[in-house]
Amino acid sequence: MTYRIGLIILLLLAPVFPVHAASPDHLEFAPVTLPRYEDYKHIDHYAPTVASYREARDDPRFVMQRVTYSSDGLRVYAYLYRPRVVPAGRKLPVIVFNRGSYVRDDFSPEFLMPAHRLAREGYLVIAPMLRGSGGAPGHDEMGGADVDDILNIVPVLEKLGCADTDRLFLYGESRGAIMSMIAARRRFPARAIAVYGLTADFSVLVAKGSPGRRLASQIWPHFEQDEARIVQMRSPMRWAGEIDAPVLIMHGADDQSVPPTQALEMARALMQAGKPYELKIFHGANHVLTDRAAERDADAVAWFRRFDQPKKDQVHLIGRHK
């Protein structure tokens, strides 16, 4: 699926519902068999070379598993990327990676590349697949009840034993950037957030006469009557004052799916709300920052580490541009 199609499909929307506690019991773990480079469509957007993909896939220090867990009574899935061996008694800080696009059968090859880079920096990385994906039941509402699948990952992490749930971070790509912001608004206990390819004002995707608006009306019969609420719930610039975690905003200057001005609007909203943020526009980069991916992930790690300390000792730098 191209980036543009993936973003248009963002229009499958629904209300946000209150989170329900997940039961961490009966977790199931299954190994993930990663495909060959040439067998995965659009893998070049995430791993520009065969060698880089194989290096990550075949690194014996790490393992990827699919975790089955409970969310709102549904059995949903997440990818977990962790060291093959974690010393007894050691707990790792956790990055919750929120993917882009809509319903997916599998996105493990895309997740592999950032997960490998982040894990080498000492993080446990987990990526909720979300309801409706990977064969899980339920309907992916693109920022509605499916946000519960992110919030309900915390009891799962507590059950793992090797995850430090006092050191949680949100990292979001495209649609996942919106999901990260909504999760933070709903008090996901993140110390910091990093996003790239964020749509700050959802109205730009459903403007009058746009292909996105026509598709939304076809897929969601009540879109016309419910447009204001739908847009409001998925437009983080409109409730920036409710985001308490520091936010690193990254965007490609040559993003053909989401205009870079969306990053500027999000930064402006956070600045006006007096919230801590930094903004970085990557010259010549595309929607997922393909050619700058290692730099992108390094910037996210540096941002997370800035706030990875006892909270009483944190000093938030307000409104700094990078």
N, C-alpha and C positions, 0 to 999 in steps of 0.2 A: 504494500500500500504506500503510495507516495505521501510525502508530508502534507500536501494540500488536501488530498482525500482524507487523510487522518484527522486533519483539523476540522474539515467540514463535518465529519462524523461526530465531532464534539457536540453537535446539536441534539444528540439523543440525551435529553435532560429530564430531571425530575426533582421534586422537593428534597430538602435536607430533613432527615428525621433524627430524633434523639438517638444517641448511641446506647446500645444495650451491652451489658457485660458479656464478654466471651468466656466460655469455659476452656481453660487450657488443657483439660483432660483429653486423653485419647489422641494426642498428637501422633501423626504418622509421618515418617521420613522415607523418601525414596530417592535413589540416585538419579542424576540427570545425565543423560547421554547427549553430549553436544554434537551437532552435525558437522560434516565437513564444510570447509569454507565455501566451496563452490556450490553446495547444496542449499544455501540459505539466501533467499532473495534480499537484495539491498544491504547485504552484510558490509559492503564497501563504505556505507555511510557511517559505520561504527568501527570497523577494522579495515583501514585502507590497504593493508597487505596481508597475504596469506601467512607470512612469517609472524606478524604481530598477533594474529589470531591463534596460530598454533602455539606460540610461546605462552599465551594465557591459558589456553585449553589444556596444555600438557604439563603445566607447572605442578609437580608432585606435592608441593607444600600446602595446596588448597584443594577443597572439594566443594562442589555445588550439589545441593539437595533440593527436592521439592517437598515442602512442608504442607500437610493438610491440617487445617485448624477450623475452629468454630467461630462464626460471626453472624450474629442475629439469627441463630438456629440453622444457618447454612454451613455446609462443609466446603470451604474455599481453600485456595492454594497460595503459596508464596514461594519464591526462590530464596534459598539461604546460601550465602557464600561465606565460608569460614576456613580457618586453618585446619588442616587435617588432624593436627594434634594441638590441643590447648592444655597447657600445664594445669594440674589440679589446683584449684583455689584461685586461678587467675580469671578475671572478668574483663572483657573487651568493650570499648565504646562501640556504639551501634549507629550505623547510617541506614535509615529507611529510604530506599530508592523508589521513587514513584515514576513509573514509565509513562511514555506518551501513547497516543493513538487510542483506539476503542477496543472492542473485544478481540482478544488474541488467543490463538491456539497455543502459541509458544513464542516467547521472546528471549529465551535463555542465551542465544548467541549475542544479542544486543546488550544484555545485562552483563555478560561475561567481561567485556572490556573495561567498563568503569569499575566493576566489582573487583577485578584483579588488581587494578591500580590502587583502589581504596584499601583493599585487604593487605597489600604490601606495606601500607602505612599504619597498620595495626588495628584496623576496624573490622568488626563483624558487619556484614552487609546483608540486608534482607529486602526483598522486592515483592510486595503484595501483587498477585495476579489480578485480583478483584473478581467479584461475582460475575458469572457469565463467561469467564475466560478459562481456558484450559479444560473445558468440560465441566466446570463447576456450575451448580444451579444458581438461579437468581438472575436479575436484570441489572446490567451495568447502566447506571443513571448519570454517569459523567459529572459527578459532583453532588449526587443526592445521597441515597442510603448507602451507596457503595463506599462513601467516605468512612463508614463504620469499619470496613475491612482494613483500613489503615489504623484507626483508633484501637481496634481489637487485636492488633498485633502486639501490643504491650504485654498482656498476660502470657502470650506465647513466648516472648523474649524472657520473661521472668521464669518460665518453666525450663528454659534451656540450661541454665546454670552457669554458662560461660559469658552471658551478656550482662553488661552493666547498665541497668535501666535508669540510672541516674545520669547517664551520659548519652542521651539520644539526640540524633540530628536528622533533619529532613532534607532530602536532595531530590529535586523534581525536574523532569524534562517535559517541556511542551504541555500537554494535557496534565501530566504529573506535576508540573509547576503550579497549576491552578489547584490541583488536589492538595498539594503541600500547604498552600496558603489557607485553604478551607479547613484543613486539619488543624493548623495552628490556631485559626479563629475559634475552633471548637475545643481548644485547650489540649491538643496533643502536647505532651511534656517535652518539647524539643528545646535544646539549649540554643540552637541556631538553625537557620534555613539557608540553603543555596538553591537557586533556580536558574534555568536557562530556557529560552524560547517561550517565555511567559506571555500570555494574553492578559493584560491588566484590566481591560474593559471589554467584556464579552459582546457588547453591542456591535463592535466592528465586524464580528463574524456573522451577524444576522441583520445587517443593514438592509433597508428596503431595496429590492431589486437584485440582491446578491444571490449567487448560487446556493450559499449556505442557508439563506432564509427560505428559499423554495424547498430545499431538502428537508428542513426542519418541519415545515408545514405538512409534508408528505409522511414523515416518519412519526411525528407527534401531533395528533389531531388537535390538541388543545393549546398548541404553541401560541397562536394568535391571541387567544384570550389571556394567556398566562405569561406573556412575553416579559413584562416589567419585573415580575418576581424571579423568573428564570435568569434574566440578565443580572439582576442585583445580586443574587446568590453566588454567581460565578464571576464576579468582577471585583477582584481584591483591591483595586484602587479606590473603590467606593466605601470600603470599610477598613482602610489601612490602619486606622486608630485602634482596631481590635487585634492587631498583630503585635504581640509582645516580644517574640523572639527576634533577634537581629537577623536581617535578610541581606544576602549577597545576590544581586541581580546581574546575570550575565546574558548577553545577547549578541547574535551575529549581525554585523552591519549589512551583510548581504543576504539576510534572511528573507526568502521569497514567500514564506508562509505567514509569518507574524511580523508586522512592521517593527523595526527597532524603536520607533517612537513609543511603542507600548512599554518598553523598559524605562524610557524617560518619564512616562506618565506615572508608572509605579513608583519610581524614585521620588518624583515630585510629591505624590500623595503621602509617602512615608515621611518625607522631610516636613511637610506641612503638619503632619500628626506628631512630629517630634519623636519619631521612632528611629532606632539605629539601623543603618543600611550602608551598603557600598554598591556602586554601579560600575560595571565594566562592559564596554562595547568592543567586540573583537573585529578589527578591520578585516574586511574581505571574507568573513566567515559565514557559513550557512546556518540553517535552523538549529541543527544539533552540534554545531561547532566542530564538524568532522576533522578538519585539518589542524585544529587547536585542542583536540580532546584531552591530550595529556596535560596541557597547560590549564584547561578548564577544570579538570579534576584536582590538580595541584592547588589551584586557587580555592576550590571548595574545602580541601583539607586544611589549608592555611587559615581559612575563615573559621572552620569548626574548632581548630586548636586555640584560636584566640579566646573562645568562650568555653573551653574545656578545662575549667578550674572551679574551685568552690564558688558558688554563686554570690556569696557575700563579698568576694574579692574581685568580682568582675567589674570592669570599667567599660561602659558602652560608649563608643565613639559615634556621636550623632551626626548623621548626614554627611559622611565623608565620601568623596568620589575617588575611585581608584584609577 
